[in-house]
Amino acid sequence: MPKKKKRTKKVKYYKAEFKIPESTKKRLRGFCKKHNVTENKVFRRALREFLEKNHFHQEHYDMQVAPNQMSIFDLLEDTTLKTN
């Protein structure tokens, strides 16, 4: 019996709108005609390249511990020093 094909995960799209001046729109249309691409493709490519260049993703930062904060290991060390 042939194996069942796995379903591909659906991609979620969001609508984004913003305003640009008329002169920019004319330049964009000229670029799109010259390079045979749509305006949406230009926007998506520019946004993807910007985000890759600037690394706008969440990063894990180490938590800074205050110097007066006690640690479990401090307590264990104190008790072992007192018993020896």
N, C-alpha and C positions, 0 to 999 in steps of 0.2 A: 504494500500500500504506500502511495506517495505521502510524504510529510506535508502537513499544512503550511502554507505560507504565513509568515509573521506579518501582522499588520504594521504598516509604517506609522510612526507617531505623527499626529496631526500638528501642523505648525500653526501657532496662534499669531494672527496679524492684528495690528492696532492702527487706527487711522490717525494721522498726524497732519495738522494744517498750520500753515504760517503764511504771512504776507510778505511779498517782495515787491520792490518798485517796478514800474513799467519798463524802465531801461534795463534792469536786470533780467526781466522776463524776455525781452527781445534778444538779449545776448544769449540767454539759455536756449531759446528756440533756434537761434543760428547755430549754436554748438551742437544741438541735437540733430539738426538737419545735416550738418557737415559730417558728423560721426555716426549717423544712422542709428541713434539710440532714442529712447523715450525720456521724458523729463523725470519720471519716477525712478528709472534706472540710474540716472545721474545723481539724484538725491540719495538713493540708497547706497550707492557706491561711495559717495563723498562722506556720508555719515559713518559707514563702516570703516573707512580708512582713517577718519578722525578719531573714532573710538579706539581703534587698534594702536594708533600712534600715541595717544594720550593715556591709555590703560585705565579707563574709567570702569573699573570693576572693584568689587569689595575685596579687601585684603584683610587677613587676620593680623592683628597687632598684639604683641605681648603686653600683658597687663603690667603696669609699673606698680611696684609695691612700695608703700610709704616706709621710710626708715624706722619709724616707731611701731610698725605692725609686727606682731609676733607670729611665728610660724610653728607648726607642729614639731618640726625637726629641732627647733630651739628648745622646746620643752623636753624632748627626748634626750638631747645632749646634756641639759642641766641635770636631769635625774640620773644619768649614767655617771656624770662627774661627781655628784654627791654620794653615790653608792660606792665608788672606788676609793 
